[in-house]
Each structure stands twice: as C-alpha cells, then as structure tokens.
Amino acid sequence: MPSHIFSAAIYGPEAQIITVETDIAHGLHCFTIVGLPDKSVDESRDRINSAVKNTGFHHPKKTNQKIIVNLAPASLRKEGSAYDLPIAISYLIASEQIAGDTGSCAFAGELALGGELRPIRGALAIASAAKKQGLRALVVPAENAAEASLVSGIAVIPARTLLDCVDYVTKGTLPPAAQEQRAPKEDAKDGDDDAIDFSHIHGQEHAKRALVIAAAGGHNILMSGPPGSGKTLLAKALVSILPELSEQEMIETTQMHSIAGELEPGFWAVRERPFRAPHHSASHIALVGGGAHASLGEVTLAHNGVLFLDEFPEFQKNVLEALRQPLEDGSITVARAYGTFSYPARFMLVATKNPCPCGYYQSTQKECSCTMANILRYQKKVSGPIADRIDMHIEVPAVEHAKLAGAALQGESEQARERIKQARALQAARFAESRITLNAHLNVRQIKKHCLLDNASEAMLSQAMATLKLSARVYHKIIKIARTIADLEQSEHIEPHHIAESLQYQARG
C-alpha cells in the first residue's frame, strides 16, 4: 500500500502543497523518483540512503525491492533539497519500518548523510501554504523553525535529525529542539553604529527636504549633480528616516528573501526595510527576475524598501525600460516555458545621475570636457516614459567648504522619521478601505476622490501645465506630491503653496 506524505514546492513567489507517494514492490532493485524532479531532487536518493542507514533503519539499497517515489502533481516542477525529509519518512512508512498518522502534517528539510537536518529555502512560504491547506503541523529543520513560526495558526515542529522526526510521527514526541529557548539574533544586528544618518550630511537642505517628502509618500526620486556632491550618501541616509516595517510587510519581505536564499545566517526575519543597490552592469534578468527557473530579481528583493540605482543612465536601456511595469503596478510579471509568475515589487526607486559623462556640465567648480553631442546622448539614455514615472527630480549641487566644516545637527533623522510616521498614519487612515497605503500609489480615480484642489490651487496648476507643457502623468504626479506635502504639515486640504513646492520637483526640459 503506497504511503502518502505532504510536503511543499516553491512555485514563483509562493509554495504549493504536494503529495509524496512511495510504493514498494518485489523485483529487481531500483529507487526511482518521478514527478518532474530536477537534478538536486534526483540526487536525494543517495542522501536518503545514507541518512536512513545511519539512523539505524534498513535503507533502500539494502533491499531487493522496486521503490517508486512520486511527487504529485507531476506537472509541477520540483526543485531543491527540501524533499529529502518527506521522501525518507514516506519510504520508512511504506517499508513498514515505522507507523503513524501523518495525514495532517507536512514535512520539509534537507538530510545530511548522518541523518541530521539542514536548513532550506522558503520555510515561511511553505508554512503559509500548509496553513491554507488546513494542515495542523509542519516539521522543518530547527534553523528554519523561527522563520516558519511567523505564520500563526499552524504548529511548527523543529527537528535536528531524522530520528527526531521518526519519534514525532510514531510517538507524538516533540523533538528536543522544540523545548529550547529561541534567541532571536536579528534584534541585535552588528554594524548599526556605521549607519548613515541625516546629521552626517552637511548642507543639501533642499535634497534632504525632498527625501523626507519622498519617504512620507513613497515617491520615486532622481537626484542629479556633479561627482562628490553627496548623492550616494543621501540615498544611503534615506534608510534612517523610513518607518519600521509593519508585521504584514515584514512577513511579505521575509518570504521573498527566504525563497531567494537571501536571509543572512542566524537571522530568521527581515526587520529593516531592504536597501538594494545593484551595479549598473546588472543584467535585465538580475534586475527584474527570470532566467531558466524564473528567479527573483532585485525589484522583488527591494519590495517594501528602497531600490537604489547609482549612475542611472549607465544601466542598459532594456534594463531601464523593464522598470516600467513595477514602477506603474508595484509588481513584475515573469513568463517562462513552465509558468507565468507575478512577483511583488512595490519599492521606492532612488536613482542618481551626473549632468553629463564627465559630470561637470554647467558646473562652477570645474570645466566640462564633454562635447554637446555627448551630453545630449547621455541625457537621452533615460527615456521620457521612464522619467515620467519618477515622481521627483532634484538637483544636488556641490557643497561649499564652509558648510562641510559646520557643526552637525544631531537627531535630524529621528525628527524626520517621526514626521514621516505621522504623515503615513494619515494616509493609512485615508486609504483604509483601499488596497493602497501611500500617496504614490494613487490612481486617477483615487486622486479625484482624495486630492481635491481649491480654485487657487487649480488655477496655479493649470497655468504651470500650459507654460511648461507637462503631460497628464506629470499633472497627477504634482497633485500626489502636493498631497504628501500637506500630510507632512498635517493639513487636511491641498493649498497653493503645496502645489508650488511640488512643481519644484519636476524635471526641467
């Protein structure tokens, strides 16, 4: 009689529950795994043989039996080493070496040759899938237990060895690891003293103000200025004024990083907003995801955080154009031969660029060495549609020496972060009945509902549109930024001076 064990397969940004079926018949010995397994799953046969033998049971190679393991549904590709544990348990039950009720429990884990369990990717996604399936328990390696426990409503059983799992199946005995006191390490992460704060940046008050507005409303921003003006430093300091992740955001972010294998050893949750800074040589697939196995890209790993693209025009044109969908929709769709996946990609884009290839066009400090043709070619690398999707464009001039030598304003980031929290709280209350949470995510219909302009504000905006010949997308951007400025002032209405300041952050033709 075949045995049936539940496990899970990572499929795009989520996991799907699968059934591990094992059937044993008399005949010429073979140990076959079917159900569209990849190379790592196929290799699990040797790991399982050694782990079962070293745990004290009769292993498959020692028997004259035909063993077939089916991973159902067979149409779903199975990748990774997380199937070692469920296949081993399924074999032990099918061979009648152990007996127990596993109908409401799922298993996932990689086996070492000695029978120890090693951590896997995507434990949080597996726990979510098991809960949705109605399973009551999930057995995972002890190193993954804290991560999986972020999902409430399902018992997470941490195990260190195959024998721990056998005892749980046969006797219902909780493994020793379940009794150990977990010590979350991510709350005391090293290196916080090196974090860049707004107080470390002298001058650049205009840029700091723009970053506060961008952080309050989740707006994308492009900073332009000569080399050494502090653009990169400002971008890195942005993290110090962003509010902490909410519980839901933390779970979403942790799940993506876990699937991608990006969780740092010893840290089972992402507590800080991601700050992803890919090099300008990054490929299209590295940025948006894809490849043979539809892997996650930087835009998804930056979900709920910041995607920092330094030297923005130096990225390949097809890479920049691929940002259109995530900037517009907050998600990215990746289509491959065996499936189409939609990954979350709601991030703040922070980009920097020089005014020209040498960086000193129209500079008062150093003469530009570029020809006008090179300058125009460089500036056109960022297409109009991409520039239109960036809410705020600011100039970051070089800082005078007198300001560099001035005293720092302590607590600047803390004060800004508190104001941003209050502004975001207003937005959360305003959009309580919507799926959005920030002003940057407003669509046209929502702008008309939540961003009413008085006559004076409308007249100012209409005049600016006619004079500057701005597009409809820019028109709505101006209103969204003005709404954020009003929220920072705790103002219920958008006033003319909010529109006036918002106009300052638009690209100049």
Buried (B, 14 or more C-beta within 10 A) or exposed (E): EEBBBBBBBBBBBBBBBBBBBBBBEEEEEEBEBEBBBEEBBEBBBEBBBBBBBBBEBBBBBEBEBBBBBBBEEEEBBBBBBBBBBBBBBBBBBBBEBBEBEBEEBBBBBBBBEEBBBBBBBBBBBBBBBBBBBEBEBBBBBBBBBBBBBBBEEBBBBBBBBBBBBBBBBBEEEBBBBBEEEEEEBBEEEEEEEEEBBBBBBBBBEBBBBBBBBBBBBBBBBBBBBBEEBBBBBBBBBBBBBBBEBEEEBBBBBBBBBBBBEBBEEEBBBBBBBBBBBBEEEBBBBBBBBBEEEBBBBBBBBBBBBBBBBBBBBBBBEEBBBBBBBBBEEBBBBBEEEEEEBEBBBBBBBBBBBBBBBBBBBEBEEEEBEBEEEBBEBBBEBBEEBBBBBBBBBBBBBBBEEEEEEEEEEEEBBEBBBEBBBBBBEBBEEBBEEEEBBBBBBBEEEBBEEBBEBEEEBBEBBEEBBEEEEBEEBBBBBBBBBBBBBBBBEEBEEBBBBBBBBBBBBBBEE
